[in-house]
Amino acid sequence: MVEQSKRRWRDSICSGRFSSSTDTSDAIHGDDHGRRTRAWRRRLRSPRVLLPLLFVGAFALAACDPKGELDTAVVSADGNGITVSGWALDEETPNPIEVTVAIANGARTRVAANGERGDVGAAFPALGSRHGYTATLPAAVGEQTVCVWFHNYGKGNDVWRTCRQVTVPPREPFGVLEVASLTNNSIRLSGWAADPDAPAPTTVGLLDLTDPPIGDKLTGSRVANLARPDIVASTGVGQAGGFAFDLPISEPGQRFLCVVAMNQRGGADRFVGCSHVEVADRRPTGAVDSVQIDGDRVTLSGTASDPDGGAVQVAIGTRPVPDASDTPVRVSTTNGRWTVTVTRGDGSHRLCPTLVDNVGAAGLRGDQTLPCAWAALGDFEITSTGATSSPVAVRSANPAIADVERDAGVSTRLSDGSTLWFFGDSSSYRNDGSLRYFVAGTAAWAPAGSETLPRDAADAAGQPFLLAGPGANFPSCRAQRPKQVLWALSAVTVPEGPDRDRVIVYLANMCLGTGWDMEARSVAVGDYLYDSKNPPDGQPVQLTIRNENLFAPGERAFGTAAVHHDGHVYVYQCDPAPPNTIDYGPCRIGRVAAANAHQRNAYQYWTGGSSWSSQIGSARTLDLPRGVAAAWNYDFPVASMTVAFHPALDHYTMVYSPWPGLGGEVAVRFAETPVGPWSLPVGASFPGCDTRVGGDRLLCYAATPQPWLSTGSRLGLGVFDQASELNGLRGQYVAASVPISVRRRAN
C-alpha cells in the first residue's frame, strides 16, 4: 500500500499533477463536491492519516532530485591535479545536466554530464546514454578533499553526492644547496637533488644572477648522481643524488649564484638554493713608478704588497724579448719597495715585472704581471712606466645623445684652448640591444677645461648631425659594401686671425658592408671655420667639402695623419698590408701650403733630406726604426696612425694601435720635426682593454694622441674602449695620460 502510494505521489509531484488533484480544481464541481472536500480536510488533520502522507510526500519530492555517482577520483596524469569521473542525470529530462566538481579550499569547475556511458543508458533506457562526466582540477601536493554536486532540472533540488580523499604526491624536483665555498681561484657549490616522479637522476643547472655582472657569467649543469644514501633514505626517492660544481674564476667581487633542479615529468623546475659568494682578491699588487736609463743599464723601481703579508718577490726577465727559456732576475721588497737593474742594448724594450704571490687565504690567487714599463735606447732615450692614468670617457654633454657610442676620436686644439672632436661610427642602442640609430662621421665642440664633455647638437630625431655626407663624386662602392660614409682621418688647426681658425680635415671615403667588412676608396678634404666669439655650443659642426677625391681610388692615400707646421700641412700615408699578411708599410710624407690643401697639384712629397718633389711616385719612405730588440716584430703602423705636436713635451708623436690593432697597448714614436727622424717605438697600456662581458670579448682600438692632456712629464692618449659601458651594451672613446720621458742621447 505504502509503496503504491509512494509511486503514485512521486508521479504526481514530478509531473506537476499533485496540486490540481487535491485542492482548488475540485471546487468547480459544486457544493456537494465541496462538502466532500471539507470532510477530507478534517480527516487529513488526524495524525493517523497525516504522518504517513508526510512520509510519502517527502519521498516523492526527493525522488525528483538528480541522481548519479562519483566513480573515480585519482591524481591526474601529469601529476599536477585530480581527475574525477562518474555519471549524473535527472529523470525529468533526457538532456545532460551539469555537475560541479570542487576541491576543498581550492579549485572548482562546472561541467556537463554529456559523456557516453552505455551502462547508464541500459539502466535508464528512456533517458539515453550520454550522461557521463569527467573533470580535472589543479591541486596542491598533499591530502585533498574533492566533492561533486549534481544540478537539478525541473522539480527537486541540487544534490551533493559525495566527497573523496585523494593524496597528491610530490612531483616537482627538490633539493638543498648545502655548500657554497671559496677555494683558490674557484667556487665550489654542492648539495643534493631529487625528482619523485622521474625515472633517472635529476639534472641541476647553474644560474649566475650577479648584478651587475662580473666578466662572463658562470654557467654549467650537472647530473645529481653522486651517491647519497642518506638522502635516499630520508626522502624515499630512489633516484636522489648529490651534485658538485667547481667553477673557475678570474675576477674578484661578490657573486650571486643559484642552483636549479630541472623537472623531468609532472611539475616544474625548482630552485635548490642560492648563495652570495665573496671572491676576495688575494693577489699581490704594485706599480712601476720610475724607469731610468744609464748607458746600457735600465733601472726600474716601484711598490708591491700582498694581502697575506710579508715581502713580495719581484721577477723581471733578462732577455730583450722574454720567452719561456728566460731566467728572470728576482728581488724582494723592502718596506714595500723594490728596485731592479737590467742590462739592455740599443733597441725598444718592454720590461714587465711579475709579482710572485705569497701563499695564504682562499680567494683569487696567482702571480701578477704589472703593466709593462718601456725603455728605448737609441738616438732618442725614452722611458715610460707604461700604465696610464684612469681613463675618462668622452661623452656628450647633450642629454639627448648622452648614450651615443662613437669611436676614432680625432681631436684638434683650437687657438682659444677649446677642442674640436671628430668621430667615426656613432651609434645608440636600446636597452634590449637593438640598434636605435647608426651615424657614420660626427663632430662636436668642447670648451677649454671640459674636453671630455663635447657639446653636441642633436636633430629632431635625437641623433647627432653628420659632419659631412657623400656627394655626387663619391667613388662607387661594391654591392657587398653599399653604404657610403666619410670618416675623419686627421684634423689640423690653422690660425687665420685673432678670433678665427680654419680647421682642415682629411676624410676617408668608405664603403661599408656588414660587421668589419669595409673598404677605403679615396681621400677627401674639407674645412670648418671656427669663430671663437661664436663657438658651436650645442650647434652642428659640419664641414665644407673642398675636394671629394683629393687622392683618388688606387692612389696613395695621404691624409691618414696630418700636422700643421711652418705654414704647411704635413700629411702621412702608409701602405696597407697585402691580403692575408701583416706586412704593413712603408710610410711616406707629403706637404702642402695650408691655403691650398684642397688642390691636388699643390702637394709635394718628401724625397730625403730637405728635398721635396711634386711627383707622388717619388716619395721616399720614412725611417721608422725597429732596433735589434724590437718589442713588436714589424717596423710600420698597422691600419691607421695619427701624428700630433705636443707643446708641453716639445715633440711630435706618432700614435697607433700595434698589431693586430685590437688590444690595450698603444705604440708611440717621437720626432723633433714632422719628417723625423722618428724614434724607436715605446708603449703604453690602457687598463680593462681585454675583458669579457656577457660572453663577448671586449677590446680597445683606434689609438690617437690627445695633446690637451699632455704635460711636461705625461703624454695624453685616447682609445675606443668597447668595455667602457654606459649600461652593458655600449663602449666609449676614453682618454688618459702616461708618464713619459724623451731626450736626445748624449754623445
Secondary structure, 3 states (H helix, E strand, C coil): CHHHHHHHHHHHHHHCCHHHHHCHHHHHHCHHHHHHHHHHHHHHCCHHHHHHHHHHHHHHHHHCCCEEEEEEEEECCCCCEEEEEEEEEECCECCCCEEEEEECCCCEEEEECCEECHHHHHHCCCCCCEEEEEEEEECCCEEEEEEEEECCCCCCCCEEEEEEEEEECCCCCEEEEEEEEEECCEEEEEEEEECCCCCCCCEEEEEECCCCCCCCCCCCEEECCECCHHHHHHHCCCCCEEEEEEEECCCCEEEEEEEEECCCCCCCCEEEEEEEEEECECCCEEEEEEEEEECCEEEEEEEEECCCCCCCEEEECCCCCCCCCCCCEEEECECCEEEEEEECCCEEEEECCEEECCCCCCCECCCEECCCEEEEECCEEEEECCECCCCEECCCCCHHHCCCEECCCEEEECCCCCEEEEEEEEEEECCCCCEEEEEEEEEEEECCCCCCCCCCCECCCCCECECCCCCCCCCCCCCCCCEEEEEEEEEEEEEEECCEEEEEEEEEEEEECCCCCEEEEEEEEEEEEEECCCCCCCCCCCCEEEEEEEECCCCCCCCCEEEEECCEEEEEEECCCCCCCCCCCCEEEEEEEHHHCCCHHHCEEEEECCEEECCHHHCCCCCCCCCCCCCCCCCCCCCCCEEEEECCCCEEEEEECCCCCCCCEEEEEEECCCCCCCCCCEEEECCCCEEEECCEEEEEEEEEECHHHCCCCEEEEEEEECCCCCCCCCCEEEEEEEECEEEECCC
